[in-house]
Amino acid sequence: MTKALAVLVALGIAACSNPAPTTAPAAKADPYADIKPEDGRGAGKPLDEPIDLALELTQADANTLLPGSVQAAVRKDGPWSGKLAVLWTEFGVPAAHYREILREWARQGHHALALPLGLALPLGQACAGQPASCFENARWELHDGSERTDAVQVAYADSATNRVGLVTLALGKAGQGWGQFSLNGKPVWSKVIAAGHGDGAGQAAFVATQVPVARVVLLAGPSDGEPSKPAPWMTATHKTAHAQWFAFGHTGDPGWAMVSAAWTALGFGPGTAAWPSVDQGAVQGVQAYTTALPHGNPHAAVATNDGPIDAEGKPRYRATWRTLAGP
C-alpha cells in the first residue's frame, strides 16, 4: 500500500480557560446510559465517545482504480465486540453522510465503516432491459471483480472484497483492533456485519447469501428486480442463517413497493403489516422494522445523517440502529 492513503483522525479536544461557575449546571440525562462498558471499568461509568476516521482512496493507491471517500468510527480503547460493521452506501451518497449510524455502532463496540460500491449508475438503471440474471451477475462482479455482465464494469481492485480488505489493512496501521478483520488482504467475513443502504443493501444481502457473515442489516433495500418481481438470487439458498437477517425501511419511500417485495422474497414475512413500526418506541423480538415519520427524503432518513432528530438533538432512529446491528 502506498503512502497516498491518508488516514485522518478527527478528535474533539475540549479547552476551557474560564473559571468554574459558582453554581454547577444541572446534570443532563445520558442518552446512551443503556450502553454499559463490559471491560471491568464499572457499571454506569461513561464510555469514551467514538472517534471518526476518514480515508481518501486515490488512483495512485494500492491497486485501487476508483477514487472515493470512506468513513469509519471506532472506540479508541474499546471495549470492542470483535465485529466489523461494513455499510455499503446508496449510489451517489457520500460515505460521510453515514457518520451518525457508524457512531452508534461504534458505541456498541463494533468497528464500523461506510464505503461506496463501484457503480457508475444505480443498478436498476444498469440492468434495465436486461435478463433477470443481470442483477445476480452484477452483484458477483461488484463482490469479487469477476467479469459477469456488461451492465457494470468493476475490476477486482474496486470490488467490495478488495476494498474492505484494503481499508481494514490501512486502518490497522493505526492499531485499535482493525487488523483482525483482514487475512491475507481479504475480509474475514465471519466477523463482518454486512450492512447497506439502498443499492448497498442489495450488496449486503447478496454477500450474505454467498458467505456466512456475522449479521445482515438492510436499510431501505434491496430493490433488485422488476416491480413485484424480485431478482431470482434473493430466493436462492442463503449461506448466512436467517436468524441473523434484519431490515429497516420507511413506508413512505418512493421505492417501498420494490423493497417490501424483496423483503418478502428474502423471508422476512408477507408484507408491511408483518413489520412493526418503531415510531412509538424501540421494538424488540422481530427482524424487520418500519417507520412512517414524515420526512422530505424518507429513503435517506432511515440511514443517513439527514434523518429525523429527537428532543435531545440526537438521531431519532439511534436505538433502532443499535438493535439492528446487535451486540
Buried (B, 14 or more C-beta within 10 A) or exposed (E): EEEEBEBEBEEEEEEEEEEEEEEEEEEEEEEBEEBBBEEEBEEEEEBEBBBBBBBBBBEEBBBBEBEBBBBBBBBBEBBBBEBBBBBBBBBEBBBBBBBBBBBBBBBBBBBBBBBBBBBEBBBBEBBEEBEBBBBBBBBBBBBBBEEBBEBBBBBEBBBBBBBBBBBBBBBBEBEBBBBBBBEEBBBBBEBBBBBBBBBBBBBBBBBBBBBEBBBBBBBBBBBBBBEEEBBBBBEEEBEBEEEBBBBBBBBBBEBBEBBBBBBBBBEBBEEBEBBBBBBEEEBEEBBBBBBEBEBEEBBBBBBBBBBBEEEEEBBBBBBBBBBBBBE
